[in-house]
Amino acid sequence: CLGAHLARLEMTALFRELLTRRPVIRRTGDPLLVDSNFDNRVGSLPFTFGPTVT
């Protein structure tokens, strides 16, 4: 997929910025795994953020 490299770059930038501003992320529940013949993925992963770093 031609867009895979761009998507990977965007996600890297997103998480780098997110973890700079909100370094504490806590999982609040179990992940919901989606199993199918076409893909295996996480359908949902509940989480909360800690305090904002200023």
Buried (B, 14 or more C-beta within 10 A) or exposed (E): EEEEEEEEEEEEEEEEEEEEEBEEEEEEEEEEEEEEEEEEEEEEEEEEEEEEEE
